Amino acid sequence: RLCAHTVLGIDHTTTTSMLRHAVLLVACVALAHAHGPLLSPLPFSCSAALVQMEQRAHDNLELAASHRPITRLRGGSGRVALPPQESPSKVAPAEPQRVFHFGKKGTDGDKSMKELLGGKGSNLAEMSNIGLSVPPGFTITTATCAEYNAASKTLPVTLWTDVMHGIQRIEEQMEMKFGDPSKPLLLSVRSGAAVSMPGMMDTVLNLGLNDEVVEGLAEKAGELFAWDSYRRLLDMFGDVVLGIHHSHFEDELERIKFEAGVENDNELDITSLKKLVTGYKKVYADNGQEFPNDPMLQLEYAIKAVFNSWDSERAVAYRSIQNIDKSLMGTAV
């Protein structure tokens, strides 16, 4: 019993007390054997000690049982076996894969994954797999959209790490840098559900431009392209992401065209396009908004806006009219 208690990890005080009782027990038994029949019965103090020892041992066994259940091994050995140890901490479940890459240097998905990657994402993956020249990118899954909606429009905590890794892969393959004026990389953020819903969800193009990057892009690709791309980003971002009605941007565009004496957008020169960018920023201010110059913030807001478009009034109405399966998880990005 003493050995069992020691193995079971009873506290030091209890073990010390038991050792004292064990010594007393050994002394009493030795005395009895030494005197044999000449000593009968054992002195009262020894007999009492034996009874007390047995009672204390019994109590301590009950104490051990209350700390941890014990079982006896088969075969009559009397040895005490400990129950299996529980892990001190449960292993956290693995995070699902939320970002799937595509491009020449590795593709995660294929055309069979339409439900998870959406129509665009699965087809881009398949085209990459068969060797077509597809610009590198990544798809955020429809399951992530479902997570986002279930969490009251909050992105999963670990998603941004995966997104940053995806951007790094694109930068390495394109030899450009997102948000860097010297090597400007622009991104498009598009919706892509498992079922085609043309025009029902949102898209944001030319992400990564700001007052500094547009100058770098102008040096690489020409001023007309750079400033026209910038004004289009301001228009689309304000409408899709910040909810500024598109008509405000259209009014400003018509005003600038009238001043320039032209009828078509593509007739605007550099001076007029720069005025238009300034005018669009004023539209933001007039509506209590500000365009984020940080490309990473632009990307975060755009991802959320595309996820939000899954539950837009027009998208919900379209799915209802077209009898589209309500079990779909959402849109991919």
N, C-alpha and C positions, 0 to 999 in steps of 0.2 A: 504493500500500500504506500509506503514511503517513496519507493521508486516511482510508482505511478504518479504520485503527487508532484514529484520533482520534474518528471517529463511533461506533465500537464502545465507546468509554469505557474504553480501556486506562489504567492508572494513570499519574500525572504523571511518575514516574521513567522509565518505559519510553518515553513520548512524547519526553521531553527527550533521552534517549540516541539515539533514532532521528533527531531533528533534527540532532544532531551528525554522525551518519553521513551524512545527506543533504547537509549542507554539504561534507563531505569528498568525496562522490561528485561534486557539482557542480564542485568545484575541479579534480578529476582530469580530468573530461571537458573542462572549459574549457582545461586545459593541453594536452590532446591535440589539440584543434581549433586552438589557437594555433600550435603547432609543426608540425602536419601531418606530412609524411613525414620532416621533419628529426629528429623524435623517434620512434625506433622501437627497441624497443617502449617502453611506458610504464615509468617507473621502478618498480623492484620494490616500493617502499613503496606506490605508488599502486595497482599491480595487487593487492597483498595486501589493501589497504584495500577495493578493490572486491569481492573474494571474501568478505572478512569482512562487508562490508555486506550482500551478498546472503544470506549465511548467517544474519546477525542478523535480516534482514527476514523470511526464511523461518521462523525460530524464533518471531518475534513473531506472525506470522500463525497459526501453530499454537496459540500462547497465546490469541489472540483466539478461535479456534475452540473451545478448551476452555472459555472463559468463556461463549460464546453462539454458537449455530450461525449461519452466514451463508450467503446464497444470492446468485447473480449474476442480474441482471436479463436478460431476453431481449433479443435485438437486438444483442448484441456490444458493448454500451456499456461493459461491465466495471465498472459502478457496483455498489456493494454494497447490497443491500436487507436491512433488518432484519426478523426474524419478528414476527408480531403480538404486542403487549404483553399480558401477563396482568394481570388486575386485582390490585392489591396485597392486597386482602382480599375474600373471597367474601361475597356478600350473604346474610345469614341468611334462611332460609325464613320466609314470613309465618305468623304465628300463626293457627290456625283460629278461626272465630267460635264461642265457647263459650256466650255468653249472648244469648238472643233476647228482645226486649222485646215486650210487648203492652199495649194500652190505647188510649185515645182519641187520644193525641198521637203515634201511630206504632206500627206493628206490623211485626215482621221476618218472621214465618213465615206459614204457612197450613196448611190441612187435609191437603195432600199431603206434609207433612214429618213424618209420624207416626213413621217409623223414627228420626229424629234428635231430635224434640221430645217423643216419647211421645204417648200418647192424650190426656192432659189438656192438654199444652202445645200440640199442634197444633189441638185444638178451641177452646181459649181464643183462639189467634191468629185462627182463622177467624171466631169470633163477633165479635171486635174488628173484623175486616175488613169484615163486613157491617153494622156499625153498632150492634150490641147494646151495652148498658151493662155493660161488664166492668170491674171494678176493676183498676187498673194493676198490672203485675207483670212478672216475667221468668222465663224457663225456662233452666236449665242443661242442656246437651245430654246425650243418652245416650253420645255419643262421649267426653265428658268423664269419665263414669263408667268407661268402658273405660280411659282414660288413668290414672285414679285407681287402679284395680285393678292395672294393669300396672306402676305405679310403687310397688308395695308400700304401698298406701293413703295415698298422698301427693297432695295437690291440685296441679295445675299452677301454676307460679310466678306466671304472669300472671293467673290466674283471679280473684284477689281484687280486682284493679284493675277488672275488668269487673263484678264483683258490686257494688262500691262505686258505680260509675257507675249500675248498675241501681237501687240504693236511692235515689240522688239523683234519678233520674227519677220514682220513685214519690213521694218527698217533695214534689217540685215540683208534681205533679199533684194530690196530696191536700192540700197545704198543711199538712202535718204533719211531724214530725221523729222518726226512729227513735231511741229512747232519751232523748227530751226530755220531762220531766214536764209542761211547760207546753203542749205540742202532741203528745201521745203517739201514735206510729204503731206498730201491732202487725203482725207478719208471721206467715203460716203457711208451713210448709215441708212440701211433699207429694211423694210419689213418683209417677211416671207412666211406665210402660214402654210400648213400642209395642204390646204385647199386654196385654189386661186381666188383672190378677192380684188380684182382690178380697181385701183383708185380708191379703195376703202380705207387703207391705212397709210401711214405717213412715211416720208423719206426726207433726209437732210443731206445735202451735198456740200462739198468743198470745206468740210470741217478742218480746222487747223490754221485758217487765215486770221490775221489781225493786222493792226497798223504797221507792224514791223515785218511780218512774214510776207505781206502783199508786196513790199518793196523787193524782197529777195526773189519772190516768184516773178516779178516784172523783169528782173535781170536775167532770169533763166528762160522764161517763156514769152516775154513781151508784155508791154504795159496794158494793151487793150485786153488781152486774155486775163491778166492778173486782176485788174480793177473791175472788169465785168464779172469775174468769178466772185470777187469780194462782195459786190453789191447784191449778187444773187444769194450768197450765204446769209447776208443780213436780212434780206426779204424772207427767205425760207425759215431761218432760225426764229425770227420774230413771230411768224405766223404759226409754225408747227410746234415750237418748243414753249414759247412764252405767251401764246394766245393773243397776239396783237393781230387784229383783223387785217387780212390781206389788202383790203380796199385802201387802207392808209398808205401802204407802199405804192399801190397803183396810182393814187392821186399825186404822190411826190414824183413818180416817174413821168407822168403826163406833164407835170409842171416843168420839169427839166427839159423834156423834149420840146415843149412849146418855146422855152427860152432859147434853145439851140436852133430852132427853126427846122426840126426834122420830124418825120412821121413814124419811123421805125426805130426800135431799140438798137439795132445793130449799126445805126448811123451815128450814134453818139461818139464823140471823140474823147480823148483822155481827160480833158478839162471837165467835160460834162459828166463823165463817169465819176470823177473825184467829187464833184458837187453832189452827185446822186448819193454817194456813200455818206457824205456829211448830212444830207437831207434825211436819209434813212436812220441815222443815229438820232436825229432830232425826233423822228417818229417814236423811237424807243423812249426817249425822255418825256415826250408828251403823254405817253401811256404809262409813265411811272416805272419803266424798265431800263435796264442797262445791258448792252451786249458784253458777254464775258470774253475778255482778251486771252484768258488762259485756255489753250487748246484742250487740256485735259478736262476742264469744266465743260467746255463745249461738247466733248464726247460723252461725258456722263449724262448731261441734260438731254442729249439727243437719244441715247439708249433708252432712257426713261420715257421720253416722248413717244418713241415707237412702240414700246410696251403698252403705254397708255392708250394708243390708238386702237388696240385690240377691243377695248370696251367703249370706243367712241360711238356716238349715236348712229352715225351712218353705217359703221361696221356691224353693229348689233342688228340694225334693221336689214342689212344685206343678208346676213346669215339666216335671219328669220324668213325672209322672202324666198331665199334659195334653198331652204330646208337643209342647211348645212349642219352636220353632226354637232350636237351641243357638247359632246365629250372631248372635243379638241382642247388641248392644253393652252393654246395661245399662239402668238406669232414668234417666230425666230427673228433675230436681228443679224 
